[in-house]
Amino acid sequence: MSIPHGEAWQRIATETVPTLTELFAADPERVSRLSGRIQLDQGSVLFDWSKTHLTEGLIAGFEQLAESAGFDEMRRRLFAGEVVNPTEGRAAEHSALRGVGNVASVEEASALRERMRLLVQAIHEGALGEVKHLIHIGIGGSALGPALAVDALTHDLALVDVHVVSNIDGVALERAFAACDPATTLIAVASKTFTTIETMTNAQSALRWLEENGVQDPYGRVIALTAYPEKAVEWGVDETRVLPFAESVGGRYSLWSSIGFPIALAIGWNDFEAFLDGAATVDRHFHSANGAANLPLRAAFADQYYTRLRQAQTRAVFAYDERLGLFSDYLQQLEMESNGKSVTAEGDPVDAPTSPITWGGVGTDAQHAVFQLLHQGTNLVPVDFIASIAPGDDLDPAHHRILLMNCFAQGAALMAGRQSPDPARSYPGDRPSATILCDDIDPATLGALIAFHEHRTFANAVLMGINPFDQFGVELGKDIAKKIEKGGESFDPSTENLLQMAGLG
Ligand code: F6P
């Protein structure tokens, strides 16, 4: 029998939690107890949560919380393709794109993937003439995932040079134009809804650029990636170059679908499949592992502990790997758009903070910029470090050695602190971190890393009783922008003044 939610929280809140140093001193097995490894086809990823404050008591309390929150049932619904997004009456079937989930959805995704494979292969074989560049136009979930994956996986060689353009600020598109030759450039228009104003405006400007630069049939150079293929056809794209995906795939979870087209084009089809397979390995783990042995759920236990009981308002992620330079940008949307909510899935006000603010950057750069606050500031910031044992570079091994040593030193320093008679030189210590250590950053590992965070986000949402799959918070600003465009309405005095100053009033 599961205990009520409130009682589980009560138990968690009344646990006595020693310092990190005390926890290690009391338990020689702590590292292995709180580390877990996910084995991929080649290589593995280690998730070391031992430098968080999770105790056996806390874990038992959180396991009860997961039970009372209906975690098993919610997870079953997620993978069964049942409605898990009640406000929009939708399933969230990103795992089906990786081959794990409802059988019919997996089959549908596999048929759509085959269509994408054929187009990617045809382009590689020259069916659309010489293709050296792809300008991928999309925003939010239609851009951040492809940008991350292309950047992370094409360090050595990109089969096609990809430029991801998201911002409506024309400077972004002009930068891409400057780097591409119109005669050998394809345009991907990536939009789940095929209505997003930034994307559609950028797409029109890209067509004009092709036309003005002598491309005879600009529409013939466009590939559309969308859940609404009929809209893309209506807009002018030939249906043979429209790659659809299912409505039940959320925007920020869509890089595994045809939105991943630039990834496949840049890294090649086999590597794209390895990327999906890496994610599928994590899906299977998340689907079958129970309690704290479930690594994304275990991470969510620590997340909840810090946000709710230690009032951590942010969580930082630092990749000690240049290839993952866009990881924190990607994670911001995943976590903040999913769990930045104030009402429960039933529509009642939440009684505690929900998503912390996700932020971060790359090491060692960040050490010389923001780590001061992490070590001595007044905010508690749980930190995730991500690193790879294998280097991404071919230079003197000193580079990678220094990189990794610094990464591990930061976690140790945050935990141990250092006392000094001079308060300005004292470090309080006992500051938590988790470390994700990959054997290498390759397609499968990146897939696994992203899927881990998708499931961690979902697990957090279940523990908080919120719906992670809608995002109504983004609509109001869009509506007001439309009203401004239309004219005839007045706004607050500050906004009116700004509009007038910019000649828009
Ligand atoms: O404004 C938020 C949002 O709806 C995201 O959730 C989504 O990823 C992005 O806009 C882009 O939407 P679309 O893919 O439909 O253009």
Boltz pocket constraint, residues with backbone or C-beta under 6 A from the ligand:
constraints:
  - pocket:
      binder: B
      contacts: [[A, 139], [A, 140], [A, 141], [A, 142], [A, 190], [A, 191], [A, 192], [A, 193], [A, 194], [A, 195], [A, 196], [A, 199], [A, 251], [A, 252], [A, 337], [A, 471], [A, 474]]
      max_distance: 6.0
